[in-house]
Amino acid sequence: MKSMTGFGYGEYQDEKVQLSLELKSYNNRYLDISINLPPSFGPLEQRLRDYIADRMVRGHVDLYLKMRDLQDDVRVSLDRSVVNGYLAALKELALLADITEKPTLSDLLTLDGILLVEKRRDIEEYWKLLQPLLTSTFADFDATRTREGLSTRADIEEQLSRIEQNVAEIAGHAPQLEAQIKSSLRERFTEVLGNNIDEQRLYTETAVLLVRYSINEELVRMKAHLSAFRQILASSTEGKGIGKKLDFVCQELNREINTTGSKSTIVEINQAGIEVKDALENIREQLRNVE
């Protein structure tokens, strides 16, 4: 089990470049990845996005990459067509203004576009530097998610044990509920018919009410859902994508405990039902931060 909240930071530096990478995430219903890169790293955005998408199921993830060149690999070239254009225009201007002075090199260097400065960057070379940094930073990031996930799991298991205890309490009082139904129905028959009770009809009516008000089916389903919950927890060795599954099981448990409460007139069953619903709400609150 992993939390959707995590943070990781890493740096790389050699004689030419310094890189710093930050990863942080928080709750989100789906996987939402935000990539913030220097302009020259734009071609690597999809690779970074794919890297995260292969390792996460949901959550909002922010990736920030900063880069500083420590040693520029620069190529300077002359744009001859721009120079010729400037010279022609200056010559025409001198004729119109009746000026014989010729433009100097300093004059020309103040004009835009004459010198072209190009920083040589091989994106694949940068990717080779970024890959190990990404791997180590994501490992740190994932470790924080795992640590928080372990704490969350411990709390969920505590609440789950609380639910199991109260479901057992409900099951223990289920025969009392059936006995109450039988006793209540016999009292009604006695009030109307006195001692002339048609036992066969009484059995038939009792069977109908037991089908309607018995909580045995709800108990069977709740125990099955609790078993499924435990199995999902036990099988989550990679901790990926179990939050939605467990939340669905919680919804089903909540449905069954609501039905049980609507059928019961036993105080102990209703009190145990309140405990179950409270524990379920606590679990669902925790699951909002589980990937």
N, C-alpha and C positions, 0 to 999 in steps of 0.2 A: 504494500500500500504506500502510495506517495502523495504528498501534499501538492496542491497546485501553486503554492507559494514557495519561491526559491530565489537564491541569489548566488552569482558566481562572478569572479573578476580575475583577469590574468593579463600579464604583460610579456612582451618580447622585445629585445633590443639587440642589434648588432651594430657594426660600424656605419651602416648606411641608413637604417630605418628604425623607428620605435613604434611599436603597436601596443594598444591597450584595448582589451575586449571586456565588455560587461554584459551579463545576462541577468535578467530578473523577470519574475512572473507572479501573477496573482489569479484569483478565481475568474473563470469565464465558462459559460455553458459549453462552448465549442472551442476548438483550437484557433487562436487568432495570433498571428505572428507579425510583429512590427520590426523592420530592419532599418537601422540608421547607419549609413556608411559615408565615408569621404567620396566625393564625386568620382574620383578615379577608380574606386572599387565597385562601381555600379554593376559591371558585368558579373560580379561574384554574388550578387544578391540572391539569385535563384538557388545557387548551390547551398548557401547558408540556410535559406528557407527550407530546402529539402532535407538538410541535415537535422534540423529541429523536428520537422514533421515526421521523420522516420523514428523519432525517439519519444515523442509525446502524443497524447491523445486529445487532451483538452486543456484549457487555460490560456490566458493572455500572456504572451512572451514578448519582452522588449530586448532587442540586441543592439548594443551600441559599440561601434568600432571607431577608434581614433588612430590617426597615423601622423607621424612627423618624420620628414626626411632629415637625416643627419648629414648626408653627403649627397648632393645633387648630381645626377648624371644628366647634364644639360647640353643640348645642341642648339647653336645659334646660327641662323642663316639669313641671307639678305634677299628681300623680295625685290628683284630687279624691276619688275613692271611697275611697282609702287614708286620706286626711286625715279624711274624715267617719267612717270606721270607728274610727280612733284617738280622735277627739274623743268619740264615743259611748262607747267603752270607758273612757276617762279619766273621763267624767262619771259613769258607773256606779260606777267605783272610788271616786270622791270621795264619793258617797252612802253606799256601804258603809262607808267608813272615817270618815265624818262629818268630811270636810275641805272647807273652803270655798274654799281656794286654787285659782285657775284656772291651767291650764297656760300657760306663756309660749311665745313663738315659738322661743326657744332650746331649750326642752324638746322641742318638736315636731321641730326640725331634727336632733335626735339619733336620731330614729326612722327605721328602714329603710323605703325604698320611697316616701317622700313626694315626693322630687325625682327625676325621671327625667333622666339625663344620656345623651345620644345623640351619638356622633361621626358626623358626616356623611361618608360615604365613597362615592364613585361608583366602582364597580369598573372600569368602562370607562375612566374617566379614569386610574386607576392602570395599566391595561393599556397605554394609550398611552405612559405613561412607561416601563413595563417592557419593551415590545417592542424598542426600539433597544438597551437595555442587554443584553437577552438575545442579540440578534444579535451585538453586539460581543464579549460574553463568550464566546459559543460559537465565534466566529472565533478568538479567542486559544486557547481549549481545543482546537479542531481543529488549530491550527498546531502545538501541542506533540505531538499524535498523529502528524501528518505528519512532523515532524522525526525522531521516534523510529522511525517506519515506514521512513524512508529509510535509517537506520542498520541496521535489521533486514534490509531488502532487500539491502543491500550484502553482509552476512554470508551471507544465503541464496544469493545468486548465486555467492559464492566457494565455498560447499559444493557447489553445483550443478555448477560447473566441475570440482570434484574428482571428483564422480560420473561426469561425462561422460568424463574422462580414464581412469578405472578401467574403465568399460564398454568403452572403446576397447581397453584392455589385455586385457580378457577376450575381446573379438572377435578380437584378434590371435592368441590362443592357441587359439581354437575349432578350427582345422584340426588342431592338435596333438592335441586331445582325440579327434577323429574318427580320426586316424591310429593313436592308441593303441588305440582300440576294434577297429579292423581288425586290427592287429598281434596283440593279445591273443587274438582269436578264432581267427586262423590258427594261433597257437602251440598253442591247445587242440586244434584239429583234428589238427595234426601229432602231438601227444602220443598221441592215440587211434588215428589211422589211418595214421600214418607218412607215406609219400609218396603213398599212394592216396587223396588228398583229392578229394572230389566238389566241384569248383569251383562248380557251380550251387547246391548246397546251402550252400556257404560264402558265396556272394553273398547268398543268401536270408536266412541267419542274421545276416549283417552288416547287411543293410538293416533287419531287425527291431530289432537293438540300436541302430542309428543313430537310428531313430525314437524309441526309448525314452530314449536317453542324449544325443542331440544337443541343444545349447543354442542352436541357431539361432533357434528360435521365441521363446525367452526374450529373446534379444538384440534381435530385431525389436520385441517388445513394450516392452522397456526403452527403446529409442530412441524409440518412439512416445510413451511416457509422458514422457520428457525433453522432447520437442518440445512436448507439451501443456502441460507445466509452464512452459516458456518463453513460450508463447502467452498463458497466463493472466496471467503477470507483465506481458507487453507490453500486454495489453488492459486492465489495471487502472488506467486513467487517473484514475478517481474514487477508487480505493483502497477500495471498499466491498465487503465480503462475500467476499473471495477466500481467506481463511484456511481455511475448511472445504474449498473446492475443492482447494487445494494439498495439504492434509493427506490427502485421498482419493487424490490422485496418488502421494503418498509411500507410502501403504499398498500401492498396486498395484506400485510399484517394489520395495518390500521383499518382496512375494510372489514376484516374478520372480527376485530375487537369491537368495532362499532356495532356490528350485527349482534354480537354476543350481548353487549350492553342493552340493546333494544329488546332482547328476549328475556333478560333476567330481572327477577324481583328479589334476588338474594343480595343482601347488603355486602357480604364478603366478596361476591363475584364482581359487583359494581365497583367496589373499592380497588380490587386487583386490576380491573379494567382501566381505571384512572391511572394507576401506576404504570401499566403497559403503555398507554398513550403518551404519558410524560416521558418515559424512556425512549420511545420511538421518535418523539420530537427532538430530543437531545441528539440522537443518532443522526437524524436527517440534517440537523444543524451542522454537525461535524462533516457529514458527507458533502456538503456544499464546497468544501475545500479539498476534497479527495479527487485525484485524477481519474 
